[in-house]
Amino acid sequence: MPREIDLFNAMVPSLLIIFAFSIVFFLILDKLTAEFDIDRYIWHPALFRTSLFCCFFCAIGIWWYRLLVVSSG
């Protein structure tokens, strides 16, 4: 990622912020799947959770890249 974000006077990579948002979205969806007992339909729940987090992280990262880099020219 080409951008860094100033967070309390410390420059952090934008992927760290994206990672934090991905964790939040993942935890919300994980609670929903546990509440509705969707895990019993999944062959390997740990693999499903890991791949779901990776999908969130990559999707938000690609969106962020396209928003900042591609749109700015």
C-alpha distances in whole Angstrom, upper triangle without the diagonal:
4,6,8,11,14,16,20,19,17,13,11,7,7,7,10,11,11,13,15,16,16,19,21,21,22,24,26,26,27,30,31,32,34,36,37,37,35,34,38,37,34,35,32,31,29,27,27,25,22,22,22,19,17,17,17,13,12,14,12,9,10,12,9,7,11,12,10,9,12,14,14,15
4,7,10,14,16,20,18,16,12,11,8,8,10,13,14,13,16,18,18,19,22,23,24,25,27,29,29,31,33,34,35,37,39,40,40,38,38,41,40,37,38,36,35,32,31,30,29,26,25,25,23,20,21,20,17,16,17,15,12,12,14,11,8,11,12,9,8,11,13,12,13
4,7,10,13,16,15,13,10,9,7,6,9,11,11,12,15,16,17,18,20,22,22,24,26,27,28,30,32,33,34,36,38,39,40,38,38,41,40,38,39,36,35,32,31,31,29,26,26,25,22,21,21,20,17,16,17,15,12,13,14,10,9,12,12,8,9,13,14,12,14
4,7,9,13,12,10,6,6,5,5,9,10,10,12,14,15,16,18,19,21,22,24,25,27,28,29,31,33,34,35,37,39,40,38,37,41,41,38,39,37,35,32,31,31,29,26,26,26,23,21,22,20,17,18,19,16,13,16,16,12,12,15,14,11,13,16,17,15,18
4,6,10,9,8,6,5,6,6,10,9,8,11,13,13,14,17,18,19,21,23,24,25,27,28,30,31,33,34,36,37,38,37,37,41,40,38,39,37,34,32,32,31,28,27,27,26,23,22,23,20,18,19,19,16,14,17,16,13,14,17,15,12,14,18,18,17,19
4,6,6,6,5,6,9,9,13,12,11,14,16,15,17,19,20,21,23,25,26,27,29,30,31,33,35,36,37,39,40,39,39,43,43,41,42,39,37,34,34,34,31,29,30,29,25,25,26,23,21,22,23,19,18,21,20,16,17,20,18,16,18,21,21,19,22
4,5,5,6,7,10,10,13,11,10,13,15,13,15,18,18,18,21,23,23,24,27,28,29,31,33,34,35,37,38,37,37,41,41,39,40,38,35,33,33,32,29,28,29,27,24,24,25,23,20,22,23,19,18,21,21,17,19,22,20,18,20,24,23,22,25
4,6,8,10,13,14,17,14,13,17,18,16,18,21,21,21,24,25,25,27,29,30,31,33,35,36,37,39,40,40,39,43,44,42,43,40,37,35,36,35,32,31,32,30,27,28,29,26,23,26,26,23,22,25,24,21,23,26,23,21,24,27,27,25,29
4,7,9,13,14,17,15,15,18,20,18,20,23,23,24,26,28,28,30,32,33,34,36,38,39,40,42,43,43,42,46,46,44,45,42,40,37,38,37,34,32,34,33,29,29,31,28,25,27,28,24,23,26,25,22,23,26,24,21,23,27,27,25,28
4,6,10,12,14,12,13,16,17,16,19,21,21,22,25,26,27,28,31,31,32,35,36,37,38,41,42,41,40,44,44,42,43,40,37,35,35,35,32,30,31,30,26,26,28,26,23,24,26,22,21,24,24,20,21,24,23,20,22,26,26,24,27
4,7,9,12,11,11,14,16,16,18,20,21,22,24,25,26,28,30,31,32,34,36,37,38,40,41,40,39,43,43,40,41,38,36,34,33,33,30,28,29,28,25,24,26,24,20,22,23,20,18,21,21,17,18,21,20,17,18,22,23,21,23
4,6,8,7,8,11,12,12,14,16,17,18,21,22,23,25,27,27,29,31,32,33,35,37,38,36,36,39,39,37,38,35,32,30,29,29,27,24,25,25,21,21,22,20,17,18,20,17,15,18,18,15,16,19,18,16,17,21,22,21,23
4,5,6,7,9,10,12,14,15,16,18,19,20,22,24,25,26,28,30,31,32,34,36,36,35,34,38,37,35,36,33,31,28,27,27,25,22,23,22,19,18,20,18,14,15,17,14,12,15,16,12,13,16,16,14,15,18,19,18,21
4,5,5,6,9,10,11,12,14,16,17,18,20,22,23,24,26,28,29,30,32,33,34,33,32,36,35,33,34,31,29,27,26,26,23,21,21,20,17,16,17,15,12,13,14,11,9,12,12,9,10,13,13,11,12,16,17,16,19
4,5,5,6,9,10,10,12,14,15,16,18,20,21,22,24,26,26,28,30,31,32,30,29,33,32,29,31,28,26,24,23,22,20,18,18,17,14,13,14,12,9,10,12,9,7,11,12,9,10,14,14,13,14,17,18,19,21
4,5,5,6,9,10,11,13,14,15,17,19,20,21,23,25,26,27,29,31,31,30,29,32,32,30,31,28,26,23,23,23,20,18,19,18,14,14,16,14,10,13,14,12,10,14,15,12,14,17,17,16,17,20,21,21,24
4,5,5,6,9,10,11,13,14,16,17,19,20,22,23,25,26,27,29,30,29,28,32,32,30,31,29,26,24,24,23,20,19,19,18,14,15,16,13,10,13,14,10,10,13,13,11,13,16,15,14,17,19,20,20,23
4,5,5,6,9,10,11,12,14,16,17,18,20,21,22,24,26,27,28,26,26,30,29,27,28,26,24,22,21,20,18,16,16,15,12,12,12,9,7,9,10,7,6,10,10,8,11,14,13,13,15,18,18,19,22
4,6,5,6,9,10,10,12,14,15,16,18,20,21,22,24,26,26,25,24,28,28,25,26,23,21,19,19,18,15,13,14,13,9,10,11,9,6,9,11,9,9,12,13,12,14,17,17,17,19,21,22,23,25
4,5,5,6,9,10,11,13,14,15,17,19,20,21,23,25,25,25,24,28,28,26,27,25,22,20,20,19,16,15,16,15,11,12,14,11,9,13,13,11,11,15,15,14,16,19,18,18,21,23,24,24,27
4,5,5,6,8,10,11,12,14,16,17,18,20,21,23,24,23,23,27,27,25,27,24,22,20,20,19,16,15,16,13,11,12,12,9,8,11,11,8,10,13,13,12,15,17,16,17,20,21,22,23,26
4,5,5,6,9,10,11,12,14,15,16,18,20,21,22,20,20,24,24,21,23,21,18,17,17,15,12,12,12,10,7,9,9,6,5,9,9,7,9,12,12,12,15,17,17,18,20,22,23,24,26
4,6,5,6,9,10,10,12,14,15,16,18,20,20,19,19,23,23,21,23,20,17,15,16,15,11,11,13,10,7,10,11,8,8,12,13,11,13,16,16,16,19,21,21,22,24,25,26,28,30
4,5,5,6,9,10,11,13,14,15,17,19,20,19,19,23,23,22,24,22,19,17,18,17,13,14,15,12,10,13,13,10,11,14,14,12,14,17,17,16,20,21,21,22,24,26,26,28,31
4,6,5,6,8,10,11,12,14,15,17,18,17,17,21,21,20,22,20,17,17,17,15,12,13,13,10,8,11,11,8,9,13,12,10,13,16,15,16,19,20,19,21,24,25,25,27,30
4,5,5,6,9,10,10,12,14,15,16,15,15,18,18,16,19,17,14,13,13,11,8,9,10,7,6,9,10,7,9,12,12,12,14,17,17,18,20,22,22,24,26,27,27,29,32
4,5,5,6,9,10,10,12,14,15,15,14,18,19,17,20,18,14,13,15,13,10,12,13,10,9,13,13,11,13,16,16,15,18,20,20,20,23,25,25,26,29,30,30,32,35
4,5,5,6,9,10,11,13,14,14,15,18,19,18,21,19,16,16,17,15,12,14,15,12,11,15,14,12,14,17,16,16,19,21,20,21,24,25,24,26,29,30,30,32,35
4,5,5,6,9,10,11,12,11,12,15,16,15,18,17,13,14,15,12,10,12,13,9,10,13,12,11,14,16,15,15,18,20,19,21,24,25,24,27,29,30,30,32,35
4,5,5,6,9,10,10,10,10,13,14,13,16,14,10,11,13,10,8,11,12,9,10,13,13,12,15,17,17,17,20,22,22,23,26,27,27,29,31,32,33,35,37
4,6,5,6,9,10,10,11,14,16,15,18,17,13,14,16,14,11,14,16,13,13,17,17,15,18,21,20,20,23,25,24,26,28,30,29,31,34,35,35,37,39
4,5,5,6,8,9,10,13,14,14,18,17,14,15,17,14,12,16,16,13,14,18,17,15,18,21,20,20,23,25,24,26,29,29,29,31,34,34,34,37,39
4,5,5,6,5,7,10,10,11,14,14,10,13,14,11,10,14,14,12,13,17,16,15,18,21,20,21,24,25,25,27,29,30,30,33,34,35,35,38,40
4,6,5,6,7,9,11,12,15,14,11,13,15,13,11,15,16,14,15,19,19,18,21,23,23,23,26,28,28,29,32,33,33,35,37,38,38,41,43
4,5,8,10,12,13,14,18,17,14,16,19,16,15,18,19,17,18,22,21,20,23,25,25,25,28,30,29,31,33,34,34,36,39,39,39,42,44
4,6,8,10,11,13,16,17,14,17,18,16,15,19,19,17,19,22,21,20,24,26,25,25,29,30,29,31,34,34,34,37,39,39,40,42,44
4,5,6,8,10,13,14,11,14,16,14,14,18,18,16,18,21,21,21,24,26,25,26,29,31,30,32,35,36,36,38,40,40,41,44,46
4,5,6,7,11,12,9,13,14,11,12,15,15,14,16,19,18,19,22,23,23,24,27,28,28,30,32,33,34,36,38,38,39,41,43
4,5,5,8,8,6,10,11,9,10,13,14,13,15,18,18,18,21,23,23,24,27,28,28,30,32,33,34,37,38,38,39,42,44
4,6,8,9,8,12,13,12,13,16,17,16,19,21,21,22,25,26,26,28,30,31,32,34,36,37,38,40,41,41,43,45,47
4,7,9,9,13,13,11,13,16,16,15,18,20,19,21,24,25,25,27,29,30,30,33,34,35,36,39,40,40,41,44,45
4,6,6,9,9,7,10,13,12,12,15,17,17,18,21,22,22,24,26,27,28,30,32,33,34,36,37,37,39,41,43
4,6,9,9,8,11,13,13,14,17,18,18,20,22,23,24,26,28,28,30,32,33,34,36,38,39,39,40,43,44
4,6,5,6,9,10,11,12,15,16,16,18,20,21,22,24,26,27,28,30,31,33,34,36,37,37,39,42,43
4,5,5,6,9,10,10,12,14,15,16,18,20,21,23,24,26,27,28,30,31,33,35,36,36,38,40,41
4,5,5,6,9,10,11,12,14,16,17,18,20,21,23,24,26,27,29,30,32,33,34,35,37,39,40
4,5,5,6,8,10,11,12,14,15,16,18,20,21,22,24,26,27,28,30,32,32,33,35,37,38
4,5,5,6,9,10,10,12,14,15,16,18,20,21,22,24,26,27,28,30,31,31,33,36,37
4,6,5,6,9,10,11,12,14,15,17,18,20,21,23,24,26,27,29,30,31,32,34,36
4,5,5,6,9,10,11,12,14,16,16,18,20,21,22,24,26,27,28,29,31,33,34
4,5,5,6,9,10,10,12,14,15,16,18,20,21,22,24,26,26,27,29,31,32
4,5,5,6,9,10,11,12,14,15,16,18,20,21,22,24,25,26,27,30,31
4,5,5,6,9,10,11,12,14,15,16,18,20,21,22,24,25,26,28,30
4,5,5,6,8,10,10,12,14,15,16,18,20,21,22,23,24,26,28
4,5,5,6,8,10,11,12,14,15,16,18,20,21,21,23,25,26
4,6,5,6,8,10,11,12,14,15,16,18,20,20,21,24,26
4,6,5,6,9,10,11,12,14,15,16,18,19,20,22,24
4,6,5,6,8,10,10,12,14,15,16,16,19,21,22
4,5,5,6,9,10,11,12,14,15,15,17,19,21
4,6,5,6,9,10,10,12,14,15,16,18,20
4,5,5,6,9,10,11,12,13,15,16,18
4,5,5,6,8,10,10,11,13,15,16
4,5,5,6,9,10,10,11,14,15
4,6,5,6,8,10,10,12,14
4,5,5,6,7,9,10,12
4,6,6,5,6,9,10
4,6,6,6,8,10
4,6,6,6,9
4,6,5,7
4,6,5
4,5
4
